Amino acid sequence: MAKLNTGLMGIAAGAAMLLVAGSAAALDSSVEGMEMSGTHQFYVWCTGADDYEATADGSDWKDAQANLYGSLSGNNCWPVWQGLVD
């Protein structure tokens, strides 16, 4: 019985992850998307801390990256562009 419950919990967790992934906003990761104004998504890579994803607005990806970087505490994190949020 314990194996059955563990298996069902794994299936439920997997289904929840797919639901969350499916509801995420679409990203335009094209060169054109980099140059567009709007909300850009970044993977924030950190040394000595957990990595995470964040969004920032800007006139292009570089402006959005600078805006996000300016809001980060300390210099141990760097935002890496993932795409323009559609």
matplotlib code that plots the C-alpha trace (Angstrom):
import matplotlib.pyplot as plt

x = [0.0, 2.9, 4.3, 1.0, 0.6, 4.2, 3.5, 0.3, 2.0, 4.7, 2.1, 0.2, 3.4, 4.3, 0.9, 1.1, 4.5, 3.1, 0.1, 2.4, 4.7, 1.8, 0.4, 3.7, 3.8, 5.2, 8.7, 10.0, 13.7, 14.4, 16.9, 14.0, 12.6, 15.8, 15.5, 11.8, 10.5, 8.5, 8.8, 11.8, 12.5, 15.9, 17.5, 19.3, 22.5, 24.0, 27.2, 26.7, 22.9, 20.0, 19.4, 15.9, 13.9, 12.8, 11.3, 12.1, 10.8, 13.0, 13.3, 15.2, 16.9, 20.0, 17.9, 15.7, 18.9, 20.4, 17.2, 17.0, 20.7, 20.3, 17.6, 19.7, 21.3, 25.0, 27.1, 27.0, 24.1, 23.9, 20.6, 20.8, 18.2, 15.7, 13.2, 10.6, 7.4, 4.5]
y = [0.0, 2.4, 1.9, 2.7, 5.9, 7.0, 6.3, 8.3, 11.2, 11.2, 11.2, 14.0, 16.1, 15.5, 16.6, 19.7, 20.6, 20.2, 22.4, 25.1, 24.9, 25.0, 28.2, 30.1, 33.0, 32.4, 33.8, 35.3, 34.5, 35.7, 38.4, 40.7, 40.0, 41.1, 44.5, 45.1, 47.2, 45.4, 42.9, 40.6, 37.4, 36.6, 33.6, 35.2, 33.3, 33.7, 32.6, 31.7, 32.0, 30.3, 31.0, 32.2, 33.7, 37.3, 39.8, 43.5, 46.2, 48.0, 49.6, 46.5, 43.5, 45.5, 48.2, 45.6, 43.7, 46.9, 47.8, 44.3, 44.3, 47.6, 46.2, 43.2, 43.3, 42.7, 41.9, 38.1, 37.7, 38.2, 38.2, 36.2, 37.0, 34.3, 36.1, 38.8, 37.9, 37.7]
z = [0.0, 0.8, -2.7, -4.3, -2.3, -3.2, -6.9, -6.8, -5.1, -7.8, -10.5, -8.8, -8.4, -12.1, -13.2, -11.1, -12.7, -16.2, -15.3, -14.0, -17.0, -19.4, -17.9, -18.2, -20.5, -24.0, -24.6, -27.8, -27.8, -31.3, -32.2, -33.0, -29.5, -27.9, -29.6, -28.7, -25.8, -23.1, -20.3, -20.6, -18.7, -17.2, -15.5, -12.6, -12.1, -8.6, -6.9, -3.2, -3.5, -5.2, -8.9, -9.9, -12.8, -12.9, -15.3, -16.0, -18.3, -20.7, -24.1, -25.2, -23.5, -22.5, -20.8, -19.0, -17.9, -16.6, -14.7, -13.2, -12.3, -10.6, -8.4, -7.3, -3.9, -4.0, -7.0, -6.8, -9.3, -13.0, -15.1, -18.3, -21.0, -21.8, -23.9, -24.4, -22.5, -25.0]

ax = plt.figure().add_subplot(projection="3d")
ax.plot(x, y, z, "-o")
ax.set_aspect("equal")
plt.show()
